[in-house]
Amino acid sequence: MITIENLSKSYGDKTVLENITLNLKKGKVYGIVGENGAGKTTLFNCISGLEKHNGTINCEYGIPKTSLGYLQTDPYFFSKITGLEYLKLLSNARNLKPIDFSEKNIFDLPLNEYAIKYSTGMKKKLALTALLFQENKFFILDEPFNGVDIHSNMIITEIILQLKQLEKTILISSHIFSTLNETCDEIFLLKNKTISMQVKKEDFDILENELKEFSIGNRISKLNLK
Amino acid sequence: MKKYFTLQFKMFHRQLSEWGIEPILAYPLGLSIFILISLQLFNKTQYADVIYIGIALSQIIKSNEEVRNNFLKLTYSLVDYLKLRIIENWIIASPFIIFLIYQENYLFAFILLISCVFSILFVLKSRFNFYLPTPFYKYPFEFTIGFRTNFILYIFAYFLTIMSIVVSNFNLGIFSLIATIIGCTTYFTYSENKFYIWIHSLNPKEFLYAKSKMIVLYTTILCSPILISLSIQFYNKIDIILGIQCLGYLFIYMTMLAKYSIYPEKLNIRFGIVIALTIWLPPILILIIPYLYIESTKKLKELLQ
């Protein structure tokens, strides 16, 4: 179990997150939705330890980062490093035994090419592959489906469901509601700097309708499209 | 178009500020260094004008990168795009053109002026799938990336080593060794993304120890052809060769510590001065290395628990 209590984050005078409290259980998949700039990535950075914050995080695995696989929304790649070297770098960082990466290359990535030249989706798949080798217990996946082709989307969905069966804790953000609907047990709505709504699977339809109502409203009519 | 250039200058000034140089000082300082190097080049080299044009064109070609040009083409009309790119190239080439005119080398000045126009036709594509294999696969990334960026330097350094043996010139051999060590030092002047430190399951001391082991191992691999050749050819000066090699390890280690001591800030001109001071007076390393080590562990503690 990972317990996040009263997590707050400010940049100078500007508060981005305020008193976020979450209980994340083993073998559960949690989704986070919110508008662009709502603070989802900041929240993930705080949980991972990449950003300083107020509040406490208790993790039964010890320090969260040692058992955390964090897929960033826009993974950073060095300019002249191949896909294979990237996988090696991330497995070295966790002191893993040598792995035959080419055998486990489930997304058929061109591992001997420079990762920086990969497409957006390929970069995401490479970063995800590296995390899966690390045998993490807790996963944060920041928009894992973004830019990824439909076949790989299906594979990623299946991976998430398998990780769930393996009793991993997974926290996902996505702007595609159907992907969350398919994978999540519970969804949090991040709005006005805090978790404004916490919805169980049986009520996802209600959440989707509320999001539609809130997001679309009468905005499009303001455009006066012709 | 005026706004584009204003923005480019703003971005350039921000870059200078990041390096710790005030833009108001950077221009006269940069110009003085440029004139000094140009004068040296024209006084001491026979084909200075050809080398000069080569250097100028290599700078111009850098702005022909595909993604950047695609963005400009999409943003501006074709006429504005062409105007903008030509003016941009002229700005880059202007110090070279002015110096060539000063040298009364009007032909080469004219060639460079015209090249600025025609060079915009060659957009650098980056679609090659070729990658350069390195002996540094086991511990990416500094040496892997650095070697791929600077491999021509090593070809040049190894060539100088061969020449030093052929003409029996010890100093030339030592120069090739120093050039290789400087090449390795530059790998640690770049501050990596936070994520690449955060991912390690190590505390700051273990992290720095792993980096230092890698420095010794991989620097030795890169220097070994020079070390072995020089040690055989100039065996009576082996103490000097090994002394320089050991100092090289310390300089690279110090640069790595300097980088992490101010992380995530980038290395700036102040550290450039400190590094220059240690080259002038190496015993200072005894004081600077422990200080930078303590500062680095403090900084790394934020990401490595």
Interface residues (C-beta under 8 A of the other chain):
Chain A: S48 G49 L50 K52 I63 K65 T66 Y70 Q72 P75 Y76 F78 S79 K80 I81 T82 L84 E85 Y86 K88 L89 L90 N92 A93 R94 N95 P110 N112 E113 Y114 K117
Chain B: S126 R127 N129 Y131 L132 Y137 K138 Y139 P140 F141 T144 I145 R148 T149 E192 N193 K194 F195 Y196 W198 I199 H200 S201 E302 L303 Q305
